[in-house]
Amino acid sequence: MEKKQRTENGIDIFYYPNRHTHSFCLSLYIRAGALYESDEDNGITHFLEHILFRNINYLMEGRLYKELDRLGLYFNGATYKEFMQLFIVGAPEHFAEAAQLLSKVFEPIVLPVSEIKTEQQRVKAEIRESEDFKSLDYFAGTHAWKDTPLRNTILGTKGNVNTFHKKKIRQYQSELFSAGNFFFYVTGNAGEEDLDALAAKLAGVSVIVPCIERENAAPLPQDFLHRDISINVKNSRYFMVQFSYDFVTSNYTAAELALLYDVLSSGENSLMHQELSEKRGMIYSFSATLEKYNNIGRIYLTYEVSRRDFYDSIAIVKDGLTALPETMEERLLYVLPEYVDNAYMIYDDNENFNWQRAYENHIMDGDSLGIEETKKSFQAVTAARLSEVATEIFTPQNLVLSIKGEKKRIDTEKIRKILA
């Protein structure tokens, strides 16, 4: 069961120990990212993630990575649109060293200008290599999240990165580490004595009060839930399609949304894989994303297809989504075991379990205290209820259809008739 400690200076430490595993995962979560960034500062959270690692290495006189290897620790980070995660995984006997290393993220940034410029070059190379701005995901996001910060990328632009100088980064670091805007989560083989030592160490951290109010709420796009089959086309030599559907997060449980996502896209028996790949060979693979915030979200499906099969593929996806409620009872049988029969398997994966617990309970507004409670929430979802959810979400007024292809050859009116 999840437990909580709060340090004297107001830092929350959540923990869900498992003394039967042979590792721990110590994570720091910070509410930050594109959701909270201006256009001018887009990418600053991701850049700060990079700078924090470089700053720790500088404070340790270049010994960070040697020390990690010597202790067998894995130290990494990730930036999402609504939060940043920094985490260390290792053997239980090295928890104290991991806590010492991770606590260095609170140290002021003392990097010389030359070090910051080097990191700017590295991040600009990452932006160039990622080709985010050429992707269908980016193009689709500019329409689905039009006129909101969520249309921007996590990495930002090369121009923005050039403006992230030392003073700005130090100010942003100080802002993020304000009361209530970050928390720690510990999973795996860590004892009470480890957690007490972590709390004692964090009690010496300077925390700014008052906190920033960040509730993981997405700004509402102007035509949200009133898309009326929004079709957007980007010229390209090859064809890609993305179906994106709006939803109001508070109308559904986390279990309902997860199961609907799995029915569509998880495993060999999923709707998308069976209808487009296994039965017809139109595609080999596809991607799917459940992007949700505490108030609203979208579920989107993306695939590449030949020009010959382009229109047929759109019709097949549309027909499959329309008929989904009729086949839900059978489909639910194939996705429930992951959350019911296999419910406790995630408990053995300290890194994944850490992320899942922190995200659902403390980034999102979840309130599950334990695995058994989460398991019961999935068992409570009926086929009839999941059919209702599918019917409500997969409607024309919620649809943003984004396409990459030969623009002159794409008949949007024909597509609209297929989808109507």
C-alpha positions, -999 to 999 in steps of 0.1 A, spaced: 0 0 0 12 35 -8 25 55 22 36 91 26 62 111 45 64 149 46 97 165 55 99 195 78 102 218 49 72 204 31 86 179 6 64 149 0 79 114 -3 55 87 -14 66 52 -12 53 17 -20 81 -7 -9 86 -43 -20 114 -59 1 112 -91 -20 128 -74 -50 166 -69 -56 165 -32 -65 150 1 -57 137 30 -79 141 65 -64 123 92 -85 118 129 -84 87 143 -103 84 180 -111 53 196 -125 67 213 -156 68 210 -194 52 224 -225 18 226 -208 32 254 -186 56 271 -210 52 302 -231 60 300 -268 92 320 -261 103 295 -234 91 264 -250 117 237 -244 131 252 -213 120 222 -191 138 197 -213 169 219 -215 169 222 -177 168 184 -175 200 183 -195 216 210 -175 209 193 -141 229 163 -152 257 184 -165 257 205 -133 259 175 -110 288 162 -130 305 196 -127 299 197 -90 315 162 -88 345 174 -108 336 151 -137 332 119 -116 294 115 -119 294 88 -146 324 69 -131 306 69 -97 274 56 -113 293 28 -130 313 20 -98 280 16 -78 260 -1 -106 234 27 -105 213 37 -135 205 75 -135 182 89 -161 156 115 -168 126 122 -191 106 153 -199 69 150 -208 44 177 -217 32 181 -181 61 168 -159 97 159 -156 110 128 -140 146 121 -127 152 87 -114 179 63 -101 177 25 -101 201 3 -82 209 -24 -57 194 -18 -22 228 -14 -5 234 17 -26 202 36 -18 220 61 4 245 70 -24 215 73 -49 198 97 -25 229 117 -22 233 120 -60 196 128 -67 195 155 -40 222 174 -60 195 186 -84 187 212 -59 222 227 -59 224 261 -77 236 259 -113 273 269 -113 283 258 -148 305 281 -167 291 297 -199 312 273 -220 295 243 -204 260 257 -210 269 265 -247 281 229 -251 247 216 -238 229 241 -261 247 225 -290 238 190 -279 201 198 -275 200 216 -308 214 185 -324 187 164 -306 161 187 -320 176 184 -355 178 146 -353 143 142 -339 127 159 -369 96 166 -347 85 195 -369 83 173 -399 62 146 -382 25 139 -385 22 139 -347 34 175 -346 12 186 -375 -18 169 -360 -11 184 -326 -10 220 -340 -47 214 -350 -59 193 -321 -43 218 -296 -46 249 -317 -38 282 -299 -27 264 -267 8 256 -254 2 219 -260 6 224 -297 43 229 -290 69 202 -288 87 190 -256 121 198 -271 113 234 -282 130 251 -310 167 257 -318 161 295 -316 146 292 -281 175 270 -269 199 298 -279 181 321 -253 184 297 -224 213 314 -207 226 308 -171 205 335 -154 173 323 -170 180 286 -162 188 294 -126 156 314 -122 136 286 -138 152 260 -115 143 280 -85 108 285 -97 102 247 -103 115 237 -69 88 256 -50 66 241 -23 42 215 -36 54 216 -72 76 184 -69 76 152 -50 96 120 -46 84 84 -51 102 53 -39 95 17 -50 112 -16 -45 136 -27 -18 140 3 4 135 2 42 121 27 67 156 36 76 164 45 40 133 67 38 141 84 71 176 91 58 162 105 26 137 127 45 165 140 67 186 149 37 158 167 20 149 186 51 180 207 44 168 217 9 157 253 5 121 253 -8 104 285 -20 70 294 -6 43 299 -18 41 271 -44 32 275 -81 -4 264 -87 -1 237 -114 -31 214 -116 -24 195 -148 -53 211 -166 -51 216 -204 -63 249 -219 -95 243 -239 -90 245 -277 -117 267 -293 -135 239 -312 -129 211 -286 -158 186 -288 -171 206 -318 -147 194 -345 -174 183 -370 -147 161 -387 -118 185 -389 -96 174 -418 -61 187 -422 -36 178 -449 1 182 -451 19 176 -484 42 146 -485 54 119 -509 41 91 -487 8 87 -469 1 87 -432 -32 91 -413 -40 101 -377 -74 97 -361 -77 119 -330 -107 120 -307 -114 145 -280 -128 134 -246 -135 149 -212 -113 131 -187 -136 136 -157 -164 117 -175 -145 84 -173 -125 64 -149 -88 58 -155 -97 21 -159 -123 28 -186 -99 49 -207 -71 24 -203 -93 -5 -214 -107 14 -243 -71 22 -254 -61 -14 -252 -91 -27 -271 -81 -4 -300 -44 -8 -300 -27 -33 -275 -16 -66 -287 -21 -88 -317 -59 -90 -311 -65 -53 -310 -89 -37 -334 -63 -17 -354 -39 -46 -358 -65 -71 -368 -85 -49 -392 -56 -31 -410 -27 -55 -407 -36 -91 -399 -67 -94 -421 -58 -71 -450 -21 -64 -449 -26 -27 -455 -1 -18 -428 26 -36 -407 25 -14 -376 8 16 -361 11 38 -330 -15 49 -305 -14 74 -277 -38 82 -248 -30 118 -240 -49 129 -209 -49 157 -185 -70 162 -154 -98 179 -173 -96 169 -210 -76 147 -234 -75 129 -267 -69 94 -279 -51 91 -313 -42 64 -337 -15 68 -364 -5 46 -393 14 47 -427 -4 34 -457 0 31 -495 -18 56 -517 -37 27 -532 -52 17 -498 -55 52 -484 -93 58 -487 -101 21 -479 -81 23 -447 -100 53 -435 -133 36 -441 -121 4 -423 -110 24 -392 -143 43 -392 -164 12 -396 -144 -6 -369 -149 22 -344 -186 24 -352 -191 -13 -347 -169 -14 -316 -198 -14 -291 -213 -45 -307 -182 -65 -301 -171 -50 -268 -182 -80 -246 -158 -103 -264 -130 -77 -268 -131 -69 -231 -122 -105 -223 -89 -102 -241 -77 -69 -224 -89 -74 -188 -63 -101 -178 -35 -76 -180 -50 -56 -152 -67 -85 -132 -48 -118 -136 -15 -99 -140 -23 -71 -116 6 -78 -93 32 -85 -120 40 -47 -122 49 -49 -85 81 -67 -96 91 -40 -121 102 -12 -97 109 14 -124 76 9 -143 56 6 -111 72 38 -98 61 58 -129 27 43 -130 19 50 -93 33 85 -94 16 94 -127 -19 81 -119 -20 93 -83 0 125 -82 2 139 -117 -33 128 -125 -60 130 -98 -61 93 -90 -67 81 -55 -58 44 -55 -38 34 -24 -29 -1 -35 -27 -26 -63 -58 -45 -51 -78 -13 -53 -66 -6 -88 -74 -42 -98 -110 -38 -85 -115 -6 -105 -107 -26 -137 -130 -55 -127 -158 -30 -122 -158 -20 -159 -185 -38 -178 -188 -43 -215 -220 -23 -215 -202 6 -198 -172 4 -221 -196 4 -251 -211 36 -238 -177 52 -235 -167 42 -271 -200 56 -284 -195 89 -266 -159 94 -277 -158 80 -313 -182 105 -328 -177 130 -358 -178 160 -335 -148 148 -316 -127 139 -346 -96 156 -359 -83 137 -389 -47 146 -399 -31 134 -431 3 134 -448 2 127 -485 2 140 -520 -21 170 -514 -33 173 -550 -45 137 -550 -64 139 -517 -101 145 -519 -112 158 -486 -149 158 -495 -147 121 -504 -131 115 -469 -158 136 -452 -185 114 -469 -167 82 -457 -166 95 -421 -201 111 -420 
